Amino acid sequence: MTPDAAFFALHRDLPREGPGQAEDVHWALYTAAVPQDARICDLACGPGADTRTLAKARPRARITAIDLQPHFVAAAQALVAPYGERVQVHQGDMADVTGPYDLIWCAGGLYFLGVTEGLRRWRGALAPGGHVAFSEPCLPPRPSQSAVDFWADYPAISGIEGIRARVEAADYQILGERMVIGGAWSDYYGPLSRRIALLRPGAPAGLSRVLDEAETEIARWQAAPDDIAYALLVVAPK
Ligand SMILES: C[S@@+](CC[C@H](N)C(=O)[O-])C[C@H]1O[C@@H](n2cnc3c(N)ncnc32)[C@H](O)[C@@H]1O
Protein backbone atom coordinates (compact mmCIF):
# COMPACT_ATOMS: atom_id res chain seq x y z
CA MET A 1 0.00 0.00 0.00
CA THR A 2 1.48 3.39 -1.01
CA PRO A 3 1.81 6.08 1.70
CA ASP A 4 -0.89 8.13 -0.07
CA ALA A 5 -3.27 5.17 -0.29
CA ALA A 6 -2.70 4.41 3.41
CA PHE A 7 -3.28 8.05 4.37
CA PHE A 8 -6.56 8.21 2.46
CA ALA A 9 -7.67 4.80 3.76
CA LEU A 10 -7.62 6.45 7.18
CA HIS A 11 -8.91 9.83 6.02
CA ARG A 12 -12.24 8.62 4.64
CA ASP A 13 -15.77 8.48 6.06
CA LEU A 14 -14.95 11.13 8.66
CA PRO A 15 -17.35 14.02 9.36
CA ARG A 16 -14.54 16.51 8.92
CA GLU A 17 -10.81 16.56 8.14
CA GLY A 18 -9.62 19.10 10.67
CA PRO A 19 -10.73 20.86 13.84
CA GLY A 20 -13.73 23.15 13.70
CA GLN A 21 -17.33 23.59 14.79
CA ALA A 22 -20.46 25.19 13.38
CA GLU A 23 -20.10 28.11 15.79
CA ASP A 24 -16.79 29.04 14.09
CA VAL A 25 -18.65 29.42 10.79
CA HIS A 26 -21.42 31.44 12.48
CA TRP A 27 -18.86 33.73 14.10
CA ALA A 28 -17.17 34.39 10.73
CA LEU A 29 -20.50 35.10 8.98
CA TYR A 30 -21.34 37.58 11.73
CA THR A 31 -17.89 39.20 11.83
CA ALA A 32 -17.78 39.66 8.05
CA ALA A 33 -21.47 40.75 7.97
CA VAL A 34 -22.07 38.33 5.11
CA PRO A 35 -25.40 39.16 3.41
CA GLN A 36 -28.23 36.61 3.15
CA ASP A 37 -27.91 36.33 -0.64
CA ALA A 38 -24.09 36.17 -0.65
CA ARG A 39 -21.83 34.30 -3.04
CA ILE A 40 -19.70 32.07 -0.81
CA CYS A 41 -16.82 29.71 -1.58
CA ASP A 42 -15.63 26.95 0.79
CA LEU A 43 -12.06 26.22 -0.32
CA ALA A 44 -10.41 22.92 0.69
CA CYS A 45 -13.87 21.84 1.84
CA GLY A 46 -12.93 18.22 2.69
CA PRO A 47 -16.07 16.14 3.31
CA GLY A 48 -18.18 19.30 3.49
CA ALA A 49 -19.13 19.80 7.15
CA ASP A 50 -18.61 23.57 6.92
CA THR A 51 -20.22 23.74 3.46
CA ARG A 52 -23.38 22.34 5.04
CA THR A 53 -23.18 24.79 7.96
CA LEU A 54 -22.83 27.67 5.47
CA ALA A 55 -25.81 26.38 3.48
CA LYS A 56 -27.96 26.15 6.63
CA ALA A 57 -26.88 29.53 7.98
CA ARG A 58 -27.45 31.39 4.68
CA PRO A 59 -30.50 29.73 3.04
CA ARG A 60 -30.50 32.23 0.13
CA ALA A 61 -26.74 32.18 -0.55
CA ARG A 62 -25.10 30.54 -3.56
CA ILE A 63 -22.28 28.34 -2.33
CA THR A 64 -19.40 26.75 -4.21
CA ALA A 65 -17.13 24.26 -2.46
CA ILE A 66 -13.83 23.02 -3.88
CA ASP A 67 -11.40 20.29 -2.87
CA LEU A 68 -8.49 18.60 -4.61
CA GLN A 69 -9.42 15.05 -3.53
CA PRO A 70 -12.22 13.37 -5.52
CA HIS A 71 -13.42 11.22 -2.59
CA PHE A 72 -13.86 14.30 -0.38
CA VAL A 73 -15.73 15.99 -3.22
CA ALA A 74 -18.06 12.98 -3.50
CA ALA A 75 -18.66 12.96 0.28
CA ALA A 76 -19.39 16.70 0.32
CA GLN A 77 -21.73 16.43 -2.68
CA ALA A 78 -23.75 13.75 -0.88
CA LEU A 79 -23.87 15.84 2.30
CA VAL A 80 -25.17 19.00 0.64
CA ALA A 81 -27.47 17.32 -1.90
CA PRO A 82 -30.57 18.32 0.15
CA TYR A 83 -29.76 22.01 -0.49
CA GLY A 84 -30.16 21.64 -4.28
CA GLU A 85 -28.61 23.62 -7.11
CA ARG A 86 -27.57 26.59 -5.02
CA VAL A 87 -24.79 24.53 -3.37
CA GLN A 88 -22.22 23.09 -5.78
CA VAL A 89 -19.13 21.02 -4.95
CA HIS A 90 -16.32 20.68 -7.50
CA GLN A 91 -12.95 18.99 -7.69
CA GLY A 92 -10.26 21.62 -8.23
CA ASP A 93 -7.21 23.47 -6.96
CA MET A 94 -7.87 26.30 -4.51
CA ALA A 95 -4.95 28.20 -6.06
CA ASP A 96 -7.03 28.67 -9.23
CA VAL A 97 -10.23 30.06 -7.68
CA THR A 98 -11.83 32.85 -9.71
CA GLY A 99 -15.05 34.18 -8.11
CA PRO A 100 -16.35 36.79 -7.50
CA TYR A 101 -17.22 35.83 -3.90
CA ASP A 102 -18.47 37.85 -0.95
CA LEU A 103 -16.85 35.32 1.40
CA ILE A 104 -14.08 32.80 0.92
CA TRP A 105 -14.15 30.33 3.83
CA CYS A 106 -11.09 28.10 4.24
CA ALA A 107 -10.79 25.90 7.34
CA GLY A 108 -7.38 24.31 7.74
CA GLY A 109 -6.37 24.61 4.09
CA LEU A 110 -4.59 27.89 3.47
CA TYR A 111 -1.31 26.51 4.82
CA PHE A 112 -1.00 24.42 1.64
CA LEU A 113 -0.49 27.70 -0.28
CA GLY A 114 1.00 29.75 2.58
CA VAL A 115 -1.00 32.52 4.26
CA THR A 116 0.58 35.43 2.38
CA GLU A 117 0.75 33.70 -1.00
CA GLY A 118 -2.80 32.34 -0.74
CA LEU A 119 -4.34 35.66 0.32
CA ARG A 120 -2.56 37.40 -2.56
CA ARG A 121 -3.94 34.86 -5.02
CA TRP A 122 -7.49 35.07 -3.64
CA ARG A 123 -7.67 38.87 -3.76
CA GLY A 124 -8.80 38.71 -7.40
CA ALA A 125 -11.59 36.24 -6.50
CA LEU A 126 -13.21 38.57 -3.96
CA ALA A 127 -16.17 40.77 -4.85
CA PRO A 128 -15.87 44.43 -3.77
CA GLY A 129 -16.24 44.43 0.03
CA GLY A 130 -15.56 40.67 0.18
CA HIS A 131 -13.81 38.85 3.02
CA VAL A 132 -11.67 35.78 3.61
CA ALA A 133 -12.12 33.67 6.76
CA PHE A 134 -9.35 31.13 7.31
CA SER A 135 -7.93 29.00 10.11
CA GLU A 136 -4.21 28.49 10.57
CA PRO A 137 -2.07 26.58 13.13
CA CYS A 138 -1.13 28.89 16.01
CA LEU A 139 1.22 28.51 18.99
CA PRO A 140 0.28 30.02 22.37
CA PRO A 141 2.56 32.69 23.92
CA ARG A 142 4.38 30.12 26.12
CA PRO A 143 4.00 26.76 24.33
CA SER A 144 4.57 23.49 26.18
CA GLN A 145 7.00 20.94 24.75
CA SER A 146 3.96 18.84 23.71
CA ALA A 147 2.68 21.74 21.60
CA VAL A 148 6.11 22.26 20.01
CA ASP A 149 6.30 18.51 19.25
CA PHE A 150 2.76 18.53 17.90
CA TRP A 151 3.62 21.12 15.24
CA ALA A 152 7.12 19.74 14.47
CA ASP A 153 6.12 18.88 10.88
CA TYR A 154 4.88 22.42 10.17
CA PRO A 155 7.92 24.73 9.91
CA ALA A 156 5.78 27.85 9.24
CA ILE A 157 4.16 27.56 12.71
CA SER A 158 4.08 30.82 14.66
CA GLY A 159 2.15 32.64 17.34
CA ILE A 160 -0.70 34.98 16.49
CA GLU A 161 1.74 37.86 15.86
CA GLY A 162 3.41 35.82 13.11
CA ILE A 163 0.04 35.11 11.47
CA ARG A 164 -0.87 38.81 11.66
CA ALA A 165 2.45 39.65 9.97
CA ARG A 166 1.73 37.19 7.15
CA VAL A 167 -1.73 38.75 6.64
CA GLU A 168 -0.18 42.24 6.62
CA ALA A 169 2.41 41.11 4.05
CA ALA A 170 -0.49 40.24 1.72
CA ASP A 171 -1.85 43.79 2.23
CA TYR A 172 -5.02 42.67 4.04
CA GLN A 173 -6.57 44.04 7.23
CA ILE A 174 -7.86 41.88 10.10
CA LEU A 175 -11.49 42.32 11.15
CA GLY A 176 -11.58 39.65 13.84
CA GLU A 177 -9.70 36.69 15.25
CA ARG A 178 -10.44 33.88 17.67
CA MET A 179 -8.91 30.58 18.71
CA VAL A 180 -10.25 27.21 17.55
CA ILE A 181 -9.46 25.07 20.57
CA GLY A 182 -10.83 22.31 22.81
CA GLY A 183 -14.15 20.91 21.56
CA ALA A 184 -13.34 21.73 17.93
CA TRP A 185 -10.40 19.32 18.16
CA SER A 186 -12.30 16.55 19.98
CA ASP A 187 -14.95 16.76 17.24
CA TYR A 188 -12.17 15.88 14.79
CA TYR A 189 -10.09 13.46 16.84
CA GLY A 190 -13.02 11.48 18.32
CA PRO A 191 -14.18 10.12 14.94
CA LEU A 192 -10.54 9.74 13.81
CA SER A 193 -9.77 7.58 16.88
CA ARG A 194 -12.79 5.39 16.15
CA ARG A 195 -11.64 4.98 12.52
CA ILE A 196 -8.13 3.97 13.69
CA ALA A 197 -9.69 1.30 15.93
CA LEU A 198 -11.83 0.06 13.00
CA LEU A 199 -8.85 -0.26 10.63
CA ARG A 200 -6.29 -1.59 13.11
CA PRO A 201 -7.12 -5.34 13.08
CA GLY A 202 -5.11 -6.95 10.28
CA ALA A 203 -3.84 -3.63 8.89
CA PRO A 204 -0.94 -4.07 6.42
CA ALA A 205 2.44 -2.51 7.33
CA GLY A 206 1.97 0.71 5.36
CA LEU A 207 -1.43 1.37 6.87
CA SER A 208 -0.21 0.46 10.38
CA ARG A 209 2.46 3.15 10.10
CA VAL A 210 -0.15 5.76 9.19
CA LEU A 211 -2.39 4.61 12.06
CA ASP A 212 0.57 4.85 14.48
CA GLU A 213 1.38 8.38 13.31
CA ALA A 214 -2.23 9.47 13.75
CA GLU A 215 -2.30 7.94 17.25
CA THR A 216 0.88 9.82 18.17
CA GLU A 217 -0.67 13.07 16.92
CA ILE A 218 -3.82 12.46 18.98
CA ALA A 219 -1.75 11.55 22.08
CA ARG A 220 0.24 14.80 21.75
CA TRP A 221 -3.01 16.76 21.52
CA GLN A 222 -4.37 14.90 24.58
CA ALA A 223 -1.20 15.86 26.49
CA ALA A 224 -1.77 19.58 25.88
CA PRO A 225 -5.29 20.30 24.58
CA ASP A 226 -5.25 23.88 25.86
CA ASP A 227 -2.02 24.59 23.97
CA ILE A 228 -3.00 23.34 20.53
CA ALA A 229 -5.06 25.71 18.47
CA TYR A 230 -5.89 27.06 15.09
CA ALA A 231 -6.38 30.81 14.88
CA LEU A 232 -9.49 31.72 12.88
CA LEU A 233 -9.22 35.13 11.23
CA VAL A 234 -11.62 37.25 9.18
CA VAL A 235 -9.62 39.47 6.84
CA ALA A 236 -10.23 41.79 3.89
CA PRO A 237 -8.01 43.46 1.28
CA LYS A 238 -6.91 46.96 2.27
C1 LIG B 1 -7.06 19.70 6.94
S1 LIG B 1 -8.17 19.32 5.62
C2 LIG B 1 -9.52 20.43 5.98
C3 LIG B 1 -10.80 20.01 5.29
C4 LIG B 1 -12.05 20.81 5.67
N1 LIG B 1 -11.91 22.23 5.47
C5 LIG B 1 -12.44 20.53 7.10
O1 LIG B 1 -12.21 21.38 7.97
O2 LIG B 1 -12.97 19.43 7.34
C6 LIG B 1 -7.38 20.07 4.24
C7 LIG B 1 -8.10 19.86 2.92
O3 LIG B 1 -7.39 20.58 1.91
C8 LIG B 1 -7.53 19.88 0.70
N2 LIG B 1 -6.52 20.43 -0.23
C9 LIG B 1 -5.17 20.36 -0.14
N3 LIG B 1 -4.59 21.05 -1.13
C10 LIG B 1 -5.60 21.57 -1.88
C11 LIG B 1 -5.65 22.38 -3.05
N4 LIG B 1 -4.52 22.79 -3.64
N5 LIG B 1 -6.84 22.74 -3.54
C12 LIG B 1 -7.99 22.33 -2.96
N6 LIG B 1 -8.01 21.55 -1.83
C13 LIG B 1 -6.84 21.18 -1.31
C14 LIG B 1 -7.36 18.45 1.12
O4 LIG B 1 -7.83 17.55 0.14
C15 LIG B 1 -8.18 18.43 2.41
O5 LIG B 1 -9.53 18.11 2.16
The ligand as a Tripos MOL2 file, in Angstrom:
@<TRIPOS>MOLECULE
LIG
   27    29     1     0     0
SMALL
NO_CHARGES

@<TRIPOS>ATOM
      1 C1         -7.0630   19.6990    6.9410 C.3       1 LIG1
      2 S1         -8.1750   19.3150    5.6250 S.3       1 LIG1
      3 C2         -9.5230   20.4270    5.9810 C.3       1 LIG1
      4 C3        -10.7990   20.0140    5.2860 C.3       1 LIG1
      5 C4        -12.0460   20.8150    5.6750 C.3       1 LIG1
      6 N1        -11.9050   22.2280    5.4680 N.3       1 LIG1
      7 C5        -12.4400   20.5300    7.0980 C.2       1 LIG1
      8 O1        -12.2110   21.3840    7.9690 O.co2     1 LIG1
      9 O2        -12.9670   19.4340    7.3370 O.co2     1 LIG1
     10 C6         -7.3780   20.0650    4.2430 C.3       1 LIG1
     11 C7         -8.0970   19.8570    2.9170 C.3       1 LIG1
     12 O3         -7.3930   20.5760    1.9140 O.3       1 LIG1
     13 C8         -7.5270   19.8830    0.6990 C.3       1 LIG1
     14 N2         -6.5200   20.4340   -0.2330 N.ar      1 LIG1
     15 C9         -5.1720   20.3590   -0.1370 C.ar      1 LIG1
     16 N3         -4.5910   21.0470   -1.1320 N.ar      1 LIG1
     17 C10        -5.5980   21.5700   -1.8800 C.ar      1 LIG1
     18 C11        -5.6480   22.3810   -3.0510 C.ar      1 LIG1
     19 N4         -4.5180   22.7940   -3.6390 N.pl3     1 LIG1
     20 N5         -6.8400   22.7420   -3.5430 N.ar      1 LIG1
     21 C12        -7.9890   22.3260   -2.9570 C.ar      1 LIG1
     22 N6         -8.0100   21.5520   -1.8350 N.ar      1 LIG1
     23 C13        -6.8360   21.1790   -1.3100 C.ar      1 LIG1
     24 C14        -7.3630   18.4460    1.1170 C.3       1 LIG1
     25 O4         -7.8330   17.5470    0.1420 O.3       1 LIG1
     26 C15        -8.1770   18.4330    2.4110 C.3       1 LIG1
     27 O5         -9.5300   18.1100    2.1560 O.3       1 LIG1
@<TRIPOS>BOND
     1     1     2 1
     2     2     3 1
     3     2    10 1
     4     3     4 1
     5     4     5 1
     6     5     6 1
     7     5     7 1
     8     7     8 2
     9     7     9 1
    10    10    11 1
    11    11    12 1
    12    11    26 1
    13    12    13 1
    14    13    14 1
    15    13    24 1
    16    14    15 ar
    17    14    23 ar
    18    15    16 ar
    19    16    17 ar
    20    17    18 ar
    21    17    23 ar
    22    18    19 1
    23    18    20 ar
    24    20    21 ar
    25    21    22 ar
    26    22    23 ar
    27    24    25 1
    28    24    26 1
    29    26    27 1
@<TRIPOS>SUBSTRUCTURE
     1 LIG1         1 GROUP 0 **** ****
